[in-house]
């Protein structure tokens, strides 16, 4: 076939249109996974999440997408079998786009977080089976990809759980959580930046000449970026958080019958300037109800014996005075003065949001960046195949993945996110398990690290699998089996299982139709 042949121009035009629809579906479904945890833990608003995702998805697709796109184009299907049948391979790629787009839109309408990777791989298999039978598929390559789908959520969940357990021991449940958290904060920022900068620079995009940077150069660049980030956090963010935590705020609750807590002096925990220990102090006028401050419910009084200050006579009983201060990290019985079993808070320690929110935003951005490098390239992989065959006139597809095609996919994904992304964000970030800034950060970092690693070695893993695997394992580690909606997880897992056969069947049907009418 001659390059830029007019006989196949219609395939190119239709492929670009359908690819945009597919990217739209990926944006409405898969991209929502990247920021769903940040929205669920109330670190970002939906609008803020969409803005950041729009920036980092496109950046990731351009800087990292070249490698995975090549796997989708030539790693699954044996393109040599289509020699001198360029038009048929172009029709196959178009069929893959149509089958993937249909299933993505259906799943998004059902608010089910499916894998865009699964969808494209399944659709690619579908058209190859119709065109060349079982010989048209690189089955060993497919086995590696499928194995990565199961390994990735386990690896992502393991990284997230290990990090969460470490933070819970060192910070959340420590005697001096704020001091420990502020000491650890620059290190966590540095590690996060190091991982992501190294993944970008080492063996990076040939389009940006990053592939010419040696290993030592990538290490030095990443280490320097991490060190500068740690210094900035230590000099600017840490003092700011310490200042905010030192300010004591007073929360007043309205009277409910005769049992009211007049004020809670918290500031999310007053801070001892000597040792950084958080000492939340509850000032109590009347007995008996839970106090909600911020997002944390702290049950601090259960007695019903205490009379209101208007009726109470002077007494030496410390539980009947009108302004007793009780230091409480758990539920305190005013009748006995003994601590009882603590109610599980939404935030594990006072000031958790101040400590971990910036980290979660950073890791969510990098997670979105990794998603752009992995799933955006999956979505446009068949489109890249169509375009390169059209411009080269050969099934060899020897040119690099065009940066403008990756950017085009990023644009479609951005539009889909803004239009329909909130549906799946709610499933991942709110319905599956309860999230806090600390758990959200561990989930984001575990999933992003796994996806970045896979992108560098060219494996089209599922970002959805990584994120859901981390959400489930951290939710279970934090709250036990009851902390996860297993019914919802079962529905998600079912959607995962049917994704490949459904998209393969849709693509095969489209390929059979196009073969009959266009060849």
C-alpha positions in Angstrom: 0.0 0.0 0.0 1.2 3.5 -0.8 1.7 5.9 2.1 -1.2 8.3 2.5 -3.4 6.2 0.2 -6.8 7.8 -0.3 -8.5 4.5 -0.4 -8.1 4.0 3.3 -8.5 7.7 4.4 -12.0 7.0 5.6 -10.6 4.4 8.0 -8.3 7.0 9.5 -11.0 9.6 9.9 -13.5 7.1 11.5 -10.7 5.8 13.8 -9.8 9.3 15.1 -13.5 9.9 15.9 -14.0 6.5 17.6 -10.7 6.9 19.5 -11.9 10.2 20.9 -15.1 8.4 22.1 -12.9 5.7 23.6 -10.7 8.2 25.3 -13.8 10.0 26.6 -14.9 6.7 28.2 -11.5 6.1 29.7 -11.6 9.6 31.2 -15.0 9.1 32.6 -14.1 5.7 34.1 -10.3 5.1 34.6 -9.1 8.6 35.2 -11.7 9.0 38.0 -9.8 6.2 39.8 -6.7 8.4 40.0 -8.3 11.1 42.1 -11.3 9.2 43.6 -9.4 8.6 46.9 -8.5 12.3 47.2 -12.1 13.3 46.7 -13.3 10.6 49.0 -11.0 11.7 51.9 -12.1 15.4 51.3 -8.6 16.5 50.5 -9.7 17.8 47.1 -13.0 19.0 45.8 -14.3 17.5 42.6 -13.5 20.6 40.6 -9.9 20.7 41.9 -9.4 17.0 41.1 -10.6 17.4 37.6 -8.3 20.4 37.0 -5.2 18.5 38.3 -6.2 15.3 36.4 -6.5 17.3 33.2 -2.9 18.5 33.5 -1.2 15.4 34.7 -3.0 12.9 32.4 -1.9 14.7 29.3 1.6 15.2 30.7 1.9 11.5 31.5 0.6 10.4 28.1 3.2 12.5 26.4 6.2 11.6 28.6 5.5 7.9 29.3 3.0 6.7 26.8 5.3 5.7 24.0 6.3 2.4 25.5 2.9 0.9 26.4 1.4 2.1 23.1 4.0 -0.1 21.3 3.0 -3.1 23.3 -0.7 -2.6 22.4 0.1 -2.1 18.7 2.6 -4.9 18.1 3.0 -7.0 21.2 -0.4 -8.8 21.3 -1.1 -9.3 17.6 1.4 -10.9 15.2 1.5 -8.1 12.6 3.8 -10.1 10.3 0.8 -12.2 9.4 -0.9 -9.1 7.9 2.0 -8.4 5.5 0.5 -6.9 2.3 -2.9 -6.7 4.0 -2.5 -3.3 5.5 -6.1 -2.3 5.0 -7.2 -5.4 6.9 -5.0 -4.6 9.9 -6.3 -1.0 9.8 -9.9 -2.4 9.9 -8.9 -4.6 12.9 -7.5 -1.6 14.8 -10.7 0.3 14.1 -12.7 -2.7 15.4 -10.6 -2.7 18.6 -11.5 1.0 19.1 -15.2 0.4 18.6 -15.4 -2.6 20.9 -13.4 -0.9 23.6 -15.5 2.3 23.4 -18.8 0.5 23.7 -17.8 -1.4 26.8 -16.2 1.7 28.5 -19.3 3.7 28.0 -21.6 1.0 29.3 -19.5 0.4 32.4 -19.4 4.1 33.1 -23.1 4.4 32.8 -23.3 1.7 35.5 -20.7 3.5 37.6 -18.4 0.4 37.6 -14.7 1.1 37.6 -13.5 -1.3 34.9 -10.0 -1.4 33.4 -9.3 0.4 30.2 -6.3 -1.8 29.7 -8.4 -5.0 29.9 -10.9 -3.4 27.4 -8.3 -2.6 24.8 -6.4 -5.9 25.1 -9.6 -7.9 24.9 -10.8 -5.9 21.8 -7.4 -6.5 20.2 -7.6 -10.2 20.7 -11.2 -10.2 19.3 -10.3 -8.8 15.9 -7.1 -10.9 15.6 -9.1 -14.1 16.1 -11.5 -13.2 13.4 -8.8 -12.1 11.0 -6.1 -14.8 11.6 -7.5 -17.2 14.1 -5.5 -18.4 17.0 -2.3 -17.9 15.1 -2.9 -14.2 15.0 -2.2 -13.7 18.7 1.1 -13.7 20.6 -0.2 -16.0 23.4 2.9 -15.9 25.6 2.8 -12.1 25.5 -0.8 -12.2 26.4 -0.1 -14.6 29.3 2.5 -12.0 30.7 -0.1 -9.2 30.4 -2.8 -11.2 32.1 -0.4 -12.3 34.9 0.4 -8.6 35.5 -3.3 -7.9 36.0 -3.3 -10.2 39.1 0.2 -9.3 40.3 -0.4 -5.5 40.1 -3.2 -5.3 42.7 -1.3 -7.6 45.0 1.9 -5.6 44.6 0.1 -2.3 44.9 -1.9 -3.4 47.9 1.3 -4.7 49.6 3.2 -1.5 49.1 0.2 0.5 50.5 -0.3 -1.7 53.5 3.4 -1.7 54.5 3.4 2.1 54.2 0.2 2.4 56.2 1.3 0.1 59.0 4.6 2.1 59.2 2.8 5.4 59.4 0.3 4.1 62.0 3.1 2.9 64.2 5.4 5.8 63.8 2.9 8.7 63.5 -0.8 7.9 64.0 -0.6 5.9 67.2 2.6 7.3 68.5 2.8 9.2 71.8 3.8 12.3 70.0 2.2 12.0 66.6 2.6 15.6 65.4 6.3 15.7 66.2 7.0 12.4 64.5 4.8 13.4 61.5 6.6 16.7 61.0 10.0 14.9 61.2 8.9 12.3 58.6 7.1 14.7 56.2 10.2 15.9 54.3 11.4 12.3 53.9 8.0 11.2 52.5 7.9 14.0 50.0 11.5 13.3 48.9 10.9 9.6 48.4 7.7 10.3 46.4 9.4 12.8 44.1 12.5 10.6 43.7 10.4 7.7 42.5 8.5 9.7 40.0 11.3 11.8 38.6 13.5 8.7 38.1 10.7 6.9 36.3 10.4 9.9 33.9 14.0 10.4 33.2 15.5 6.9 33.2 15.1 5.4 29.7 12.6 8.0 29.1 10.8 9.2 26.0 12.9 9.3 22.8 10.8 12.2 21.7 12.2 14.3 24.5 15.7 12.8 24.3 15.4 11.4 27.8 16.6 8.0 26.4 20.1 9.5 26.0 20.4 10.2 29.8 22.6 7.5 31.4 21.6 5.7 34.6 23.8 7.8 36.8 22.4 11.0 35.3 18.8 9.8 36.0 19.8 8.9 39.6 21.5 12.3 40.2 18.5 14.2 38.7 16.0 12.3 40.8 18.0 12.5 44.0 18.5 16.2 43.5 14.8 16.8 42.8 13.9 14.8 46.0 16.5 16.7 48.1 15.2 20.1 46.9 11.6 19.0 47.7 12.6 17.9 51.2 14.3 21.2 51.8 11.3 23.2 50.6 9.0 21.1 52.8 11.2 21.6 55.8 11.6 25.3 55.4 8.1 26.2 54.4 5.5 23.5 54.9 6.6 22.1 58.3 6.6 25.6 60.0 3.2 26.4 58.5 1.7 23.1 59.8 3.2 23.6 63.2 1.8 27.2 63.4 -1.7 26.0 62.5 -1.6 23.2 65.0 -0.5 25.6 67.8 -3.6 27.7 67.3 -6.3 26.6 69.6 -9.8 26.8 68.3 -13.0 26.5 70.3 -15.9 24.6 69.0 -19.3 25.2 70.6 -22.1 22.7 70.4 -25.8 23.7 70.9 -27.7 22.5 74.0 -29.5 19.3 73.6 -31.9 18.7 76.5 -29.9 18.8 79.8 -26.8 17.2 78.4 -24.5 19.5 76.6 -20.8 20.0 76.1 -20.2 23.7 76.1 -16.9 23.9 74.4 -14.0 21.8 73.1 -10.6 23.4 73.0 -8.9 21.6 70.3 -7.3 23.4 67.4 -7.3 19.7 66.2 -5.2 19.2 69.3 -3.3 21.8 71.3 0.5 21.4 70.9 3.0 21.2 73.7 5.8 23.5 72.4 8.4 21.5 74.2 7.9 18.0 72.9 5.3 18.4 70.1 2.8 16.1 71.8 -0.9 16.7 70.9 -3.1 17.2 74.0 -6.7 17.7 72.9 -8.6 19.3 75.8 -12.4 19.1 76.1 -13.9 21.7 78.4 -17.2 20.3 79.7 -20.1 22.2 81.3 -22.8 19.5 81.1 -22.8 15.8 80.6 -23.4 13.4 78.0 -23.1 13.5 74.3 -20.6 13.1 71.4 -18.8 16.1 70.0 -18.1 16.3 66.3 -15.1 18.5 65.3 -14.1 18.6 61.7 -14.4 15.1 60.4 -13.7 13.4 63.7 -16.3 12.2 66.2 -14.9 12.0 69.7 -17.3 10.6 72.3 -16.2 12.3 75.5 -19.0 12.1 78.0 -21.5 9.4 79.0 -22.7 10.3 82.4 -26.3 11.4 83.0 -25.9 12.2 86.7 -24.4 15.7 86.1 -26.9 18.5 86.5 -26.8 21.7 84.5 -24.9 24.6 85.8 -28.1 26.5 86.4 -29.3 23.9 88.9 -26.2 22.5 90.3 -25.1 23.4 93.8 -21.5 23.9 94.6 -19.8 20.5 95.1 -16.4 19.0 95.5 -17.3 16.2 93.1 -15.2 16.9 90.1 -17.8 15.4 87.8 -20.5 18.0 88.7 -18.5 21.1 88.3 -19.5 23.3 85.5 -16.2 23.6 83.7 -14.0 20.6 84.1 -11.2 20.0 81.7 -10.7 16.4 80.6 -7.8 15.4 78.5 -9.2 12.8 76.1 -7.9 10.8 73.2 -10.7 8.3 73.9 -14.1 8.0 75.3 -14.2 9.1 79.0 -16.9 8.3 81.5 -17.6 11.2 83.7 -19.3 9.0 86.2 -16.2 7.0 86.9 -13.4 9.0 85.5 -12.1 5.9 83.7 -11.4 5.7 80.0 -13.5 3.3 78.0 -13.0 1.7 74.5 -12.2 4.5 72.1 -14.5 5.2 69.2 -12.8 4.8 65.9 -12.3 8.3 64.4 -12.4 9.3 60.8 -9.1 10.9 61.3 -6.7 8.8 63.4 -4.9 11.7 65.0 -5.6 15.3 65.5 -4.0 17.2 62.6 -3.8 14.2 60.3 -5.4 16.3 57.5 -2.7 19.0 57.9 0.1 16.4 57.8 -1.0 14.1 55.0 -3.3 16.2 52.7 -0.3 17.8 50.9 1.2 14.3 50.4 -2.0 12.8 49.1 -2.4 15.6 46.6 1.2 15.1 45.4 0.8 11.3 45.1 -2.6 11.7 43.4 -1.0 14.0 40.8 1.8 11.4 40.2 -0.8 8.7 40.1 -2.7 10.6 37.4 0.6 11.1 35.6 1.3 7.3 35.7 -2.2 6.7 34.5 -1.7 9.0 31.6 1.5 7.1 30.7 -0.3 3.7 30.9 -4.0 3.9 30.1 -4.0 6.9 27.7 -1.5 5.0 25.5 -3.7 1.9 25.8 -6.7 3.9 24.5 -4.8 5.4 21.5 -2.7 2.3 20.8 -5.0 1.1 18.0 -5.3 4.6 16.7 -1.5 4.9 16.5 -1.4 1.7 14.5 -3.9 3.0 12.0 -2.0 6.3 11.6 1.4 4.7 11.2 0.2 2.2 8.7 -1.5 5.1 6.8 1.6 7.3 6.8 4.2 4.5 6.2 2.2 2.2 3.9 3.4 -0.8 5.9 2.3 -3.0 8.8 5.8 -2.7 10.3 4.9 0.5 12.1 8.6 1.4 12.6 8.1 5.1 13.5 7.9 6.4 17.0 4.5 6.9 18.5 3.6 10.5 17.4 3.4 12.9 20.3 0.4 14.7 18.8 -1.7 11.4 18.8 -0.9 10.9 22.5 -1.9 14.5 23.2 -5.2 13.9 21.2 -5.9 10.9 23.5 -5.2 13.0 26.5 -7.7 15.6 25.3 -10.4 13.1 24.9 -9.8 11.7 28.4 -9.9 15.1 29.9 -13.3 15.8 28.3 -14.7 12.5 29.6 -13.5 13.2 33.1 -15.2 16.5 33.3 -18.4 15.2 31.8 -18.9 11.9 33.7 -16.0 11.2 36.0 -17.7 12.0 39.2 -19.8 8.8 39.1 -16.8 6.5 39.3 -15.0 8.8 41.7 -17.7 8.2 44.2 -17.4 4.4 43.9 -13.7 4.3 44.4 -13.4 7.2 46.9 -16.5 6.9 49.1 -18.5 3.6 48.6 -15.8 1.0 48.8 -14.2 1.9 52.1 -13.9 5.0 54.4 -10.8 7.0 53.6 -8.6 9.5 55.6 -5.7 11.6 54.3 -3.2 9.1 55.7 -4.8 6.1 54.1 -5.4 8.0 51.0 -1.7 8.9 50.7 -0.6 5.2 51.2 -3.1 4.1 48.6 -2.1 6.7 46.0 1.7 6.0 46.5 1.3 2.2 46.3 -0.8 2.3 43.2 1.3 5.0 41.4 4.6 3.2 42.1 3.2 0.0 40.7 1.8 1.6 37.5 5.0 3.6 37.0 7.1 0.5 37.2 4.9 -1.4 34.8 4.9 1.6 32.3 8.7 1.6 32.3 8.9 -2.1 31.3 6.1 -1.8 28.8 3.4 -3.8 30.6 -0.1 -2.5 30.1 -1.3 -3.1 33.7 -4.6 -2.0 35.0 -4.6 1.3 37.0 -8.0 0.4 38.3 -6.7 -2.9 39.6 -3.9 -1.2 41.4 -6.0 1.4 43.0 -8.8 -0.9 44.0 -6.3 -3.4 45.3 -4.7 -0.7 47.5 -8.1 0.6 48.7 -9.3 -2.8 49.8 -6.1 -3.9 51.5 -5.6 -0.7 53.4 -9.3 -0.6 54.3 -9.0 -4.1 55.7 -5.8 -3.4 57.5 -7.2 -0.3 59.1 -10.7 -1.5 60.1 -10.7 -5.2 59.6 -13.1 -7.1 57.3 -16.0 -4.8 58.2 -14.1 -1.8 56.9 -14.6 -2.8 53.3 -17.8 -3.1 51.3 -17.3 -6.6 50.1 -20.5 -6.6 48.2 -19.4 -3.7 46.1 -16.0 -5.2 45.7 -17.6 -8.4 44.4 -19.5 -6.4 41.8 -16.2 -4.6 40.7 -14.4 -8.0 40.5 -17.2 -9.4 38.3 -16.9 -6.4 36.0 -13.2 -7.1 35.7 -13.8 -10.7 34.8 -16.3 -10.0 32.0 -14.4 -7.1 30.5 -12.0 -9.1 28.3 -14.6 -11.4 26.8 -17.2 -8.7 26.4 -14.8 -6.3 24.6 -13.4 -9.2 22.6 -16.8 -10.2 21.4 -17.8 -6.7 20.5 -14.6 -6.2 18.5 -14.9 -9.5 16.8 -18.5 -8.7 15.7 -17.4 -5.3 14.3 -14.4 -6.9 12.5 -16.6 -9.6 10.9 -19.0 -6.8 9.7 -16.2 -4.6 8.3 -14.5 -7.6 6.6 -17.8 -8.4 4.9 -18.5 -4.9 3.7 -15.1 -3.2 3.2 -12.7 -5.9 2.0 
